[in-house]
């Protein structure tokens, strides 16, 4: 209410604005058919991989063509997307939360020219710029985090493993042969700014060594109380150390308490965590957000560690491809990966997917609320 008391009118958000900083109101960018029928849609269908139709109570239709995009795009590629939208869609285009680009048209006869145009555009190396797909019972576009390019605490790259993985799953992005949708994600460290906790298959960057300590510069570059307070497990405490005959203020780390999260490095650049041999990829499987058929599920660890063998991450992509192929051939229609694994038993899942099972993978977490609280919208007798 503070905004309203200061004179802000939510019904007229642009009135009396001093600057143009910040986003404009979202409904200014609706295509006319969306604005006309908002909240009055009867149903939608998937006509072919990557092409959807929504039908309104009025009889109006809007056709959506979904093309796979990338999390990191050049200005030139975005300009090309805008040119396609101007050519086919009266300038309307949207991005999804999984890095897809969606072009919307208001009649069926506009769909084929748009799809043909998107499929004809390729990079110099021959790969598709805008592959159409990612809908229904297929592999969705991979959502991922920053990786080595932008983040300061990653245990793996983001764009690299995602590109390598999507190369081996590309045919299933453009097809719908799966029993149900298959969501793949990547987070490059345990802080998980990607949705790896609830995806069908997820790659998680994992540190296995505690931070190194640069005693010589730590007191000069860091606020020691802040670095200590940043640790969620109280593994850091102050310590005086001798460096070249001088007594310096520094810290020490209780390695048995460290959970390798990198929070301390966020606060203090003299506590670097990344390590070539200690960092790698964990594969997690079986998560979902949907309430359909069963309650939402958290992912479970399926492969405890795979090395960072850039640039193609062959161990990671081979394991993911094997899981996908077994799931596609063995699961029932509409069964998500986690539902399939629970039906056949997790022991059989590891056996069928030819994955090694160790005691480190046993999931014995049981919060008391797990049994007592109503946790989903699923109907219960």
N, C-alpha and C positions, 0 to 999 in steps of 0.2 A: 504493500500500500504506500510505501515511501515514494515511489515514482509518481503515483496519482496525487499525493499531497503536494508534490513539487510542481504540479501543473501538467504532468504527462497524461495524455488521453489515449487509452489503449485502442479506442475506436478510430482515432485519427493520429496514428503514430508519427506522421511526418509534419504535423502542424507545429509551427513555432520552433522547429529544429534549427539550431545555430549552425551545425556542420552536417556533412554527409557521411561522417564516420560511422561505421557499423553497417550491418546488413539491412536492406530494405525489407518490408513486410513480405513474407513468403508468398501470399496469395496474389501478389502483383504479377507473378511469373507463371501462373496457371495457363495452360492452353485454354481457349474459349470453351471447348467441350468439357473440360474438367471443371472449370469454374461454374458452368451451367448445371452440371449434374452432381456436384459435390454432395456426398452423403446419400445419394439416391441410386446407387449401383445395385443391380439385381444379381449378377453373377459374372464370373470370368472363366475363360478357357485358355488352354495352351494349344495353339493351332499347329505348331511345329517347334522344334528346339529353338529357343530364343525369340519366339513370336507369341504374344498374348493378345487377347481381345477382352475388353471389359464392356458389358452391355448395361445401359441405364434403364430406369423405369420409363423414361421418355422414348426409349427405342434408339437413342443415340449410342454410337459405338466409338471406342477409342482403341487403336491398335498400338501396341508397344513392341518395338524391336530392340532387344537387349544385345549389346556387344560387349565383349570382354575388354576391360581397360587395365591400366596399371596404376598403382598407388602414386608413383612418381611420374609425372608427365612433363614434357617440354612445352614451352609456350607455342612452338610451331604445331605440335600435335593437337593442342587445345584449339588453336585457330582453325585447324582442319576440321575438327569436330563441329565447331560453330558454322563453318562453311557448309557442311553436310546438313546441319539443322536448318540453315537458311534455304538450302536447295529443296529439301523434301518436307520439312516440318514447320514451315512458317516461322522458323527461328527458335522453336521450343526444343529443349533438351534437358535431361536431368542425369545426375550421378546417383548411384545407389551406395549403400553402406559397404558393399563388398567390391567397390571399385569398378562396377560395370557402368557403361554409358547407355542410357535409354533414350531412344528417339520415338516420339509419339506422333501419330497421324490419325486423322478422323475418318478415313475411309479405306476399305480393303484394297482398292485398286492402287493405292499408294505404297502398299507394303512390299510387293515384289521389286519395283524399281529401287526402293531404299535398300532392301537386303542385297540385291545384285551390286549396288554401288559400294556397300560396306565390304562385301566379300572380294571385290575387285581391287581393293586398296591394299598394297603390300609394301613392306620395307624393302630396301635394296637387297638384303640377304634372302628375301623370298618369303618371310613369315608374314602372317596376317597382321594388319594394323588393327582391324576391328572385327575379330571373329564373332559370328552370331551364335549364341547359345547360352548355357548357364541357367536353364529353367527346368522345372519338373524333376523327373527321376534321373537326374544326371549329376555330374560334378559341378558345383558352383565355383565361381571365381574365388581365388584364395585371398582372404583378408590377412594382412600382416602388419608388422610394426616397423621400426626405423632401421634396425640393423647397423652394420658397420658404417653406413653412410652418414647418419646423423646422430645416433645415440651414443652415450658415453659409457654405458654399462652392458653392452650386448655380449652374449656368449656365443652367438652365431650371427651370420648375416641374415638379412630379411629378403631383399630382392633376389639374391643369388639362389638360395634353396627353393624359393617360390618359383622362379623361372625354370629351374631344373625339374621340379616336381610337376609343374603345369605342362612341361614338354611331354612327360610320360603319361599324363592324364588328359591330354588335349582332345583326343578323339571322344572321350566321354563328356567333355565340356560341350561339344557340338552334337551330342546324341542323348537319348534318354532310355538307355538299356538297363539302368540300375533298378533294384527293387523300390527304392525311394530316393529322395534327394540325398546327396552326400556333400556335407560341408567340410571344407578343409581350411585350416588356419595356421598361422605361425606367430609366435611371440619369441623375441630374441633373448629374453631373460626371464627370471622367475617373477619379476614385477608384473609381467603379463599385461601389457597394454594392448594385447590381441586377445581374441575370444577363444583361447585354447582350452579353457576350463570346461567348455560346453560344446565342442565341435565333434563331428563324427571321427575325423582324423586330425590330429594337431601335432605340429612340430614346436618344441620348446627348447630354446637355448639354455644351457645349463653349465654353471661354473662348478668346478670340483675342488678348487684351491682357495684358501683365504686370501685376503688382500696382502700385497707386499707393502712394506713401510719404508718411505723415504725419510729417514730420521733427520738428515741434514737440513732439509728444507721445510719439514712439516710445521714447525712453530712459526716459520716466516710466512707461510702461505695459507695456513688454516687456523680457524678458531677451534682449539682443542676441545673445549666444552661442547661445542656444536657437533663435532665429529663423534664424541662419546655419546651424546644424546640421540644421535641419528640411528644408533644400532638397536634394532628391535629385540635382540636377545641379550643385551648387556654384555657383549663379548669384548668390548673395548674399555680400557681403563688407562689413566695417565701413568706415565713412567718417565724418569730421567735417564738419559743414555749418554754414553761417552762416544764422541765422534772427533777423531784427530786431536785428542787431548782436551776437548771442550765438553762441558756438561750442558746438554740441551734438553729442553722440554719436548717430550714426544708421547707416544702411546704404545701399548702392547695389546696383542689380540689373543684371546683364549680360543685357540683353533677348534676345540671340541664344541664350543658354543656357536661358532660362526655358521650361518646358513647361506652364505655366499650371495646375498641379495644385492650388494653394491650400493646400499644406502649411504654408507660411510664415504664412498668415493664421490657420490653426488655432493656431499658437503665438503670434502677435502680431496683435492687432486693428488695429494701425496700418499693416497691409499689405493693405488690402482689394482684392479681385480682381474683384468683380462689376461689369459695365459694360453699360448698356442696349443699345448698338450692337454691342459686341464679343462678347456672349454669344448663343448660339443652339443649334440642334439638328442633330446629325449622325444620319443614318439608316444603320444597319448591317443586313446581311442574311446568311442562309445558315448560321447557327450551329446546333448541336444537341448534346445530351449523349448521346442514345441510341446504342447500339452496333448497332441493327438495320440491316441491309442495308449499311451503310457505317460507317466509323469516326466518332467524334465530330469535330465541326468547329468552328473558331472563326468568328465573324462577320467579314464583310468590309465595308468602307465602301462604300456605294452612293451616298449624297448627302453631299457634304462640308460643307455648311452651309445651314441654313434659319433664318429669323429668328424671334425670339420675338414673334409677333403674338398676344398674349393678347386675349380669353379663349378663342378657338376654334382657334388655331394652324392656319389653313386650308391653308397650304403643306405642312405636315407631314402632315395628315390626307389631303389629296389625293394625295400621293405614296404613302402607305401603301395607300390604297384601290386605286390603280392597280396596285401590285405584287401585291396580294392577288387582284384580278380576273384579271390575266394568269396568275398561278400556278394559280388554280382552273381556268382554261380550257385550259391548255397542258400541265400536268404529268401524269405517269402515276399510276395508283393506287398508294398507299403511298409515293410519292416525296416526301420532304421538300423544302422550298424550296431549300436549298443543293444537294441532289442533283440537282434539276431544273436549276438554273443550271449546274452542272458538266457535265451531259449535253448541254445545248444550247450550252454555251460562254458565258463571262461577257460576251463581246462581244454575243452575241445577247440575253442577259438585259437589258443596258442598252438595246439597240435596242427590244425588245418592250415594256419598261416605260417607254419614252420618257424615259429619264434621261440627263443629260449626263455623258459620260465625259471626265475630264481625267487628266493625268499624275500628279496628286496621289493618284489612286485605285489606282495600280499597286501590287500586293502582291508585293514581291520579297523578303520575309523568308524565309530558309531557315537554320534552325539545323542544325548538323551532326547532332544527334541525330534530326532529322526523318527521316533516311535510315537510321539504324543501330539505334535503340532500338525495342523492341516497345512500342507506346504504347497498345494497346487490347486488349480481350478478343476481338476478331474473329479467327476462325480463319484462319491463313495456311498455304498449302502451302509 
